[in-house]
Every structure is written in structure tokens, then in C-alpha cells.
Amino acid sequence: MTTDFEQEQTHLTTIYQQLTATLAAINDAQSQNHQAGNTIKAQITGEAKLNFDSYADNLDTFAALETINKEIDMLNLKTDSLIARKDETLRLLEQPYFAKITLTFPEEIDSEDFYLGSASYTNQDGEPVIFDWRSPIADVYYQQTFGPTSYQANGRQIPVTLNQRRQFQIQADQLIDFFDTQIAIEDPLLLATLKEAKTTQMSAITATIQKEQNAIIRQQTTDHLLIDGIAGSGKTSVIFQRIAYLLYRQRKELALNEVLMISPNRLFQDYIAQVLPDLGEQTPVNLTLQQLLAQLLPEELADLPIAAQPVALAIDQLTLQASDFQSLNSGLPFTIDAATSYQFFLKTPVDAPLDKRIQATQQQLTSYLQEQLITIAKTPTTLTRLESLTETEQQQTFGRLIREDEPLAPLALKMVRYDYQDLSEQLHDYQWLAFDQIIARQSTMDAVIAAQVYSYLTQRVFPKVKQVFIDEVQDYHASTLHLFKQLFPKAQFTVFGDQHQSITPHKIQFSKLPAIFPNLKTQALRTSYRSSGAITALFSQLFPDLTDVHAVQPHGVQPTHLSATNDTDYLAQIQAQIDQLPTDQTLAIITPAGQFDERLLKLKDVHHLSTETTTLPESGAFTLPLTLAKGLEFDDVLLYDLTNDYYTEPTVGRNRLYTAISRATHRLTLSALGTLPNALNA
């Protein structure tokens, strides 16, 4: 009698063979496409040589070019389609699918099997044999409701009965194991996945999305969302799975360039770089706050710091004075001086909002410049210079040579506009406003305040962005979140965070978020997937509201203590732990943020990471400040210098302990020069 395992292996072998055949067909099609491209190139250089000898020849040439252009467009579309199909097929060949659901539909006797993978796949017979994890029917798998249930497709609720929910461990065409599961907490595939050693980059895990995470990923709402999740609850994974889901389900309404992710630092950007490609989507624009400000602000404001305690800006109270206007520098006889700009500004309605007055001034200055350029173009001096242009100067100015019978007036204006293009760019960039003066009059010299003022006055916003995702939202000031709302006025915001991981004072309180994001919906994640039971218990006891936190992983190894009464013994014990580290493993030594501790330089075989670091080491010991470790996870963690004032600071010291402890997944060492903080002895 054939066992379930043998039946599943036979099915896997069949699907794998079909995928292999599809890959071969795609390769053949790409080869044919390449040959077609060579044929078109031959046409361009052969039959369709440019011939403009007569009107009839012109028509023939244009017709030939039009035909070739259409062929090229079709070829490019086919090429892009084949590349996308090949990428999907190669990804499926690594793991064709990860789960199967067995469903019975109403009024049907026989049940049907549906296999779920990272992408959908229809074999060469036109039969769908793998369903994308984001497809409507896959929702039944993630809901985990056995018996009568339903899923939504095309606006209709479709009733089904879930008879079986099977998970697979698969490598290429080999079935390693399978599990029949009922509820998330007994999810053996999840537990097996969590036990795997962590790598330097985050992985995309679609097989083990849990029920409460799935509800967030597939949330059908136009309201802003706050995902309030404890440390290790899968918040960052959910971000990417939701992005992938939205790009899949709203592919007609939502383009990749309409999605923006805001990350805490460049190291985190590298850590998450491969997640969306593994989910079958390209990565959208991913910026840190500093990168966003650098792209937005003009050069004279680019080096402004981000204030540790910014003051809220009442943008509607902003005023301008004569010293806020400056002259443009063209290096030519005509320019626009500060007095001219200010006079145009004074002509605008005084009761209008300031940003509207600035826009009106900009329009008047633009018209004024164009009028002056037309006047300059008509002068005898300009016409004389035009006639004396060398062939090289003609090519540089017009991109071609002047014909003998060509009217000179339009060319003179074009030449003058070419001469004054730098002045036009200065005007376009609002350089007639002295932004450094305007910002200096505010209560603090802060890059975020500067960006608010600059965006407000210049109307430099990004209305085409439809979805903005912010991770670690608890690390931002209210003024920064107001700036995001200002820059992306039409976006739906999804913000993820953990109030207890706010490790610097004066950051946003979650209770204040609805004032920034109206109609904010909040969903909580209270299950710890990252850390062992012992580590979860340790960080949970730091706050009374975390007593209901549940750890999925086993209790594991109890955190160990390391302490000494002097520097020499303390560093020697840390060095001993480093020396015992297997060569293929890592040890993250998390330090207090702030000034680098020079004592760490005495440790041997240790990398020291900083805010400039963009990638994690693949093996060995390394130090990094807590501010850099936030959002990351490590198998083995040593917390350095827990007696430091950094961890006993009255407002956020306990948050720092919680954040540092929760970076560890399996092994944790608490180290101190002296005794541990009282919070860890509770």
C-alpha cells in the first residue's frame, strides 16, 4: 500500500518535471527572441536604411521605421514577460510549494487539493497546479479554520469545507517531511523554521504566516494602520508580506513606484534587501530619514542635524521678511536680485496663505524672466553673436547646424535661453528664497523643521505615492511623522512599532498617533516567535502589560551572567567567550549607544560596527551599538556593560534593556562590571 509520503513524493516529482519542461521552453523562447532581435537589427541596417531623397522616399522610410518600432516594442514586451516567467520558474524549482489544502465545495462529493507556493504555476497543458500564497483561495490555509469556512474572491464569499491542512519541507524535487496541522501554536514547520540559524539577511517565510499576521497582511482598508507588536512578533516580516500582497492583489491600481518604505538605518536596509524578491516582487524605494532629507533639501540645508528634542513647528504662523530674499547669480548681464523678488512677493494678497503667496511670486518671476529673455533675444548684439557662432557652438547650442534659409529670431531666443539656463534652474529651485535665513529664525536648527518649511513653501510633495510603510515608528518624533504626512499627502500609512522599544527620550507616544494619522486602526501582535521561552520570559517581566505574552519557541537555554569587579577580569571573560565561538557562528556584542568604549579595542578577533556599516559579518564576533541592533536578530548575543548609565536612565532605561535582550534568539549573556541593573533582578 502506498503511503502518504510516497504519494506526495510522486506528486512533487511530477510537478518538478513539469517545471523543468517549462524552463526549457522558456529558454527556447528566449533564444528565438534573441534571433528575432538580430533579424530586426539586420533590417535596420539593410532594408530600412534612411532615405530622404524625395517626398515618396520619406514616406517609405517613415513607414519602414514605424513597422520596425512596433516589432521592437512587441519584442521588448515578450522579453520582459519571459524574464519574469523564468524568474518565477527558477524560484519554484528551488521549492515548488510549501503547503496543501484539501477543500470540499458545496454540492460536490469529491474534495480537491490545492498546492500553495511562492508563485502561481500553470503547466503546459493549461492546468493550474500551484497557487500563489496571495491568491484568494490561499486565505483558507492561513485562517486555519477546519470544517466549514470561506474565502473571498471577486467580491463574493465562497463557502468551502477545509478537510486537511498539510505543510511540506521541500528541497527542489525532494520531499524532506510533511506535517498535518490544525492550529498555529502546534505548527511544527514554524518551530523547525525558527530553530534554523540566522543569516546576515532576513528571509521571506510565507509557509509559516500565522493567523493574526495573515489578518494584517490581507487587511482590506483605506484607513491608516498601526501594527503594535512586541519584540519578535514578526512585524517586519508582515510589512513585506503586506507589500507583496498589495502589489499582487492591486496590480491594476498600485505600481511599484507608488510604494515607499522608510527604514531605520542602512544596515537594516541591507538586512531586508532580499525579502521581497523572494516573495516574487521587486523591492520598492526604501529610504532612511536621512536619505529622504538629503534628496529633498537644497545643498545649503543638507548638513543640518536632526534635533534630539525638536520643537513643533506651527507652519501656519510662518512669516517672511526682506532679509529672507536673495539675489540669483547668473554670471551674465541680466539677473534677478533680492529686491525684485521681494517686490513681486509684496504684490501678492496679504491675506492669502504664505505658501500660495510664494507660488504666485514664483509664477510672476518666471513670467518676468521669460519677458526679459525675449527682449535680450531681439537686441542687435544677440543677433550678431548668433551669426558668428562656429559650427561647434551651433551643435552645442542647438544640437545641429543652422540652415542658410532659416529665420534667425527663434534661434536667437533659443540661444539666449541656453545662455540663461542656469538662472532658470535657480529660479525653478526657489533659490531666490534664503532658506538658511528662514530656518535660522525658527526655534531650532533642525533638518526635519527645515524640510517642513522647504516643502511647504515650494510645494515639493509626492502625491503619486499611495502606500507608505514605516518600521520602528516609536523611534520618530511627532514632527518627523508630520513631515511624512506633509510629503505624501495622498498615501495610506502603515506604521509598525513597539512602544517599549523606544530607546531615546522625546519620541512619539502611540496615544498621540491618531492626531497625526486620522482614522487610525490598531492591531496588536502579542506572540513572540523570535526568542526562546527563557529569553522571552526575561524581557517580558520588565513591563506589567507584557504578562500575557506567549513564546512559541521552547524554553531553551537559560540566559547566563558574566560579571567582574575590574576591567581586566571583565574583558578576559568576554574574550574567553569569543575564543570559544565556533568559526561558522556569530556573536553579537551589543553595546550602549553613544561614544564608543575604547576598552573594546583590547578584545581580539572582533569587528566593530558603526552607523556607517551597511552589511553584517557572516561569522565571528562583532560589536554594535543598540541603536544599530534595533530591528535585527542574532542567535547568540552578549550584552556589554549593563551597569552603564545608559541602561538606568529613568525614562527609557528599561526600554533599552527590553530591546537589547530581545535581539537574542537562542543564547544570551548578561554582562556587567559590577552588579546587574535592579530591573533584571526583579
Buried (B, 14 or more C-beta within 10 A) or exposed (E): EEEEEEEBBEBBEEBBEBBEEBBEBBEEBBEEBEEBBEEBEEBBEEEBEEEEEEEEEEEEBEEBEEEBEEBBEEBEEBBEEBEEBBBBBEBBBEBBBBBBBBBBEEEEEEBEEBBBBBBBBEBEEEEEBBBBBBBBBBBBBBBBBEEEBBBEEEEEEBEBBBBBBBBBBBEEBEBEEBBEBEEBEEBBBBBBBBEEEBEEBBEBBBBBBBEBBBBBBBBEEEEBBBBBBBBBBBBBBBBBBBBBBBBBBEEEEBEBEBBBBBBBBBBBBBBBBBBBBBBBBEBBBBBBBEBBBBEBBBEEBEEBEBBEEBEEBEBEEBEBEEEBBBBBEBEEEBBBBBEBBBEBBEEBEEEEEBBEBBBBBBEBBEEBBEEBBBEBBEEEEBBEBBEEBEEEEBEEBBEEEBEEEEEBEEBBBBBBBEBBEEBBEBBEBBBBBBBBBBBEEBEBBBBBBBBBBBBBBBEBBBEEBBBBBBBBBBBBBBBBBBBBBBBBEEBBBBBBBBBBBBBBEEBBEBEEBBEBBEEBBEBEBBBBBBBBBBBBBBBBBBBEEBEEBEBBBEEBEBBEEBBBEEEEEBBEBBBEBBEEBEEEBBBBBBBBBEEEBEBBEEBEEBBBBEEEBEEBBEEBBBBBBBBBBBBBBBBBBBBBBBBBEBBBBEEBBBBBBBBBBBBBBBBBBBBBBEEBBEBBEE
